[in-house]
Amino acid sequence: MVISNLSSEMHNHYVCWQRSGLSQRSYCLENNLREGQFHYWIKKFRQMDSHANSVNSGFVPLVVTASNSTNPYRRN
């Protein structure tokens, strides 16, 4: 995936903001960012993180189907 310069720059701000402990407003004021634009990028990166976590969760779907064979563990 090709990341644009703006996307890369905003991702850097996103990571720095998370580590800073500042509110979005305070971080934007300190870094001369437009609050609305920063909020847009935060939302975008959170969605990307959420999607990546669900895709790479390590879980595999389990499909259970009925079988005609006898179960050796079942008591009759």
N, C-alpha and C positions, 0 to 999 in steps of 0.2 A: 504494500500500500504506500503510495506516495503522499507524504505529508507536506502541505504548503508551509511557507515561512511563517505566515500568520498563525496557522494551526500549531506549529511547533513552538512559537513564541508564547501563545496563549496556554499551551499545555505546561510550559515551564512556569508561567504565572500561577496556573491551577495547582501545581505541586507545591510551589513556594507558599501560596495562600494557605493550603492545608496544613503545612508545617508551622505557619506563623501564629496560629491561634487567634488571628484577627477576624473581625467580621468582614463580610464582603465589602461593605461600604468603606471601612477603615483601610483595607488593603488597596482598594481602588484609589482612594485619596492619596495614599503614600506613594503609589506607583503611577499616578497620572493616567488611570484607566477609566473609561466610561463604564459606569456601574451596570447599565443595561446590557452592554456588549459582553462584559465579563460574566454576567449571569447567564447569558446565552451559551457561552463556552463551557461554563461549569455544568450546565444541564446536558450539553452534548457529550462531555467527557464522562459524566456519571452514567449516561445511557450506554456509552461504549464499554465502560468498565462492567456494567451489569450484564451486558450481552456476552462479553468475553468470559465472565465468571460462569455464566450458565452453559456456555458451549464447552468450556474446559473444566467442568466440575469434577471430572474423573468418574462420574457415574455413567452406567450404561443402561439403557432401557431394558426392562425385563418383560418379556411377553409370555404369559401363561396360557396354555391351551389345554382343553380336555383331551384325555387319552383313553383309548380302549384297553390298554394293557393293564395288568393287575399291579397294584402297588405292594411291594414286599414289606413295607412298613405299616400297612393298614391291617387292623385286626378284623376278622370276619365275625 
